[in-house]
Amino acid sequence: MSACVVMLCCAGSRAQSVWTHLAHDPGRVSIASSVPPSLAKATWIMGRDAGGAPISFVGQAGVVADESRVYAVGEVNGAYMLFAIDHASGTPVWSAAVAPWAFESWSTPAIDMEHRTVIVAAGDEVSAFECASGSRVWTAVLARTIVNASPVVTSDLGPTDRVFITDYDGFGAGSRLYCINVDPRDATANPFQPGEIVWSVAIGRATGSTPAYRNGVVYVATAGGGITENGRVLAYAAGAVVPPPPLWTFTNPTPAPFVGGVSVRAEGAGVSVYAASYSFSGGLNSGNLVKLDGTTGALLWSIEANRTASIPVPLADGRIVLAGGIMGFGSAPSVELFEDLGSSARRVWNTALDTWVDTNGNGVMEPGEFLLVGGWTTQPIVTSAGVLLVGAVPATGSSFGACTDLYAIDLSRRPMESGFVLGSFAGAGSSPAAVAGALYTVGREGVHAFGTCYADCDRSTGAGRLDIFDFLCFQSSFVSGESYACQCDVSTGPNVCDLFDFLCFQNAFVGGCP
């Protein structure tokens, strides 16, 4: 029996929540159902591979997680690798080689839960790897390289589920949106092999154009038709078997491109699409945030916003969270909160503007003069309890490096109010993933975990609550020789299961959860 299957059998209730995409799900609505853990101390930090070599994880890339593992891409001795990491212990389970990434890309993997594969977009390849072993299942080769765009996977199209991804043409108009088959071939229902490109369509100029999906429609924001044109948002029928025309096309009224993803959520009887733009000049209001009717593409409202490639986070109460900004060039990293007023929107606060004190009187927003949180490359999370979890991009050097800090922010308060910042952690914070009370994110030293508990093998009574079923779960894992059990104690070597691993688990159980 495969490791993936055993994990699901012994810890079936772990399936309570997963984080399968950048910004959580195919709709890219970055909402976590679990309560945020304490950020006081990381439970574990994974920064070396199974052989002890240091890993340089892709700085601004997000991580994804299923019931038992976290998946992230990093570089080891010049080679790019996809790593599967045990969620409880932080030990590497397997690694698989992927294509080299171009132009400091920060694409995030996606998990195809139906087929138990992890999908990685790197170089000019989109590849699927078995979650159990890391074996490559299929690879699709695109016409161009992929830069900053993350794949989206469908799960509701019956025997014709697909992956959607865009390639890069930052200066011309040659980018394409690709539809790739993931289901088994069926002569009648699905005459395509897994990994076969079903169709592709020209979308103009694109970089970081991460697609979103909902109810049979795939949505993508682009930089426009050429270097000087306004950004566009397009919608396509996901179930098409030949290159489809767009269902609708929206052109940004502000002369700024879209260089990130969109979020899509049901609102009332309809669907709304949110996108935010990036302007190469101007201050903290040089970009814009738009809300579109997802059925027609009609503009519902547009409002000035900080430049960004981040995906807007629309909340159920009508507020929208947006990370944006870059250090310098007239801008500054920030998080903004907007309120949807129906036919218009208003900005409630901006962390940079609302905390800025110009200590040297030069009229320039500089590090140390404002709360440095957010940034144009990082993706925030909002929990159902109204807590914002967001990183801070580096204040100096490349903004593509790993976030330097992770913040927990109370969205019921304003930036200058006491209690606005609920907690923080120095050393990590890039585009986190939240699963069953745990939080995972990349930092300079590796992948960091918060709120995990090694002894909580079975989560049938809730994350962090230990009972006899956790012992049974560990026993099943031990008998099957899984790394989860075998690497509790490494005194006899990694992946060696012995009595000391049982004693190690027993001590962890007695110690309880943080």
Secondary structure as GFF3:
##gff-version 3
##sequence-region A 1 514
A	DSSP	alpha_helix	3	10	.	.	.	ID=ss1
A	DSSP	three_ten_helix	12	16	.	.	.	ID=ss2
A	DSSP	beta_strand	31	32	.	.	.	ID=ss3
A	DSSP	beta_strand	44	46	.	.	.	ID=ss4
A	DSSP	beta_strand	56	57	.	.	.	ID=ss5
A	DSSP	beta_strand	64	65	.	.	.	ID=ss6
A	DSSP	beta_strand	69	76	.	.	.	ID=ss7
A	DSSP	beta_strand	79	86	.	.	.	ID=ss8
A	DSSP	beta_strand	92	97	.	.	.	ID=ss9
A	DSSP	beta_strand	110	112	.	.	.	ID=ss10
A	DSSP	beta_strand	117	122	.	.	.	ID=ss11
A	DSSP	beta_strand	125	130	.	.	.	ID=ss12
A	DSSP	beta_strand	136	141	.	.	.	ID=ss13
A	DSSP	beta_strand	152	153	.	.	.	ID=ss14
A	DSSP	beta_strand	162	166	.	.	.	ID=ss15
A	DSSP	beta_strand	175	181	.	.	.	ID=ss16
A	DSSP	beta_strand	197	204	.	.	.	ID=ss17
A	DSSP	beta_strand	212	214	.	.	.	ID=ss18
A	DSSP	beta_strand	217	222	.	.	.	ID=ss19
A	DSSP	beta_strand	232	237	.	.	.	ID=ss20
A	DSSP	beta_strand	248	251	.	.	.	ID=ss21
A	DSSP	beta_strand	263	267	.	.	.	ID=ss22
A	DSSP	beta_strand	270	276	.	.	.	ID=ss23
A	DSSP	beta_strand	287	293	.	.	.	ID=ss24
A	DSSP	beta_strand	299	305	.	.	.	ID=ss25
A	DSSP	beta_strand	313	314	.	.	.	ID=ss26
A	DSSP	beta_strand	319	324	.	.	.	ID=ss27
A	DSSP	beta_strand	334	340	.	.	.	ID=ss28
A	DSSP	beta_strand	345	350	.	.	.	ID=ss29
A	DSSP	alpha_helix	351	355	.	.	.	ID=ss30
A	DSSP	beta_strand	381	383	.	.	.	ID=ss31
A	DSSP	beta_strand	387	392	.	.	.	ID=ss32
A	DSSP	beta_strand	405	410	.	.	.	ID=ss33
A	DSSP	beta_strand	421	426	.	.	.	ID=ss34
A	DSSP	beta_strand	428	435	.	.	.	ID=ss35
A	DSSP	beta_strand	438	443	.	.	.	ID=ss36
A	DSSP	beta_strand	446	450	.	.	.	ID=ss37
A	DSSP	alpha_helix	468	479	.	.	.	ID=ss38
A	DSSP	alpha_helix	483	486	.	.	.	ID=ss39
A	DSSP	alpha_helix	499	511	.	.	.	ID=ss40
###
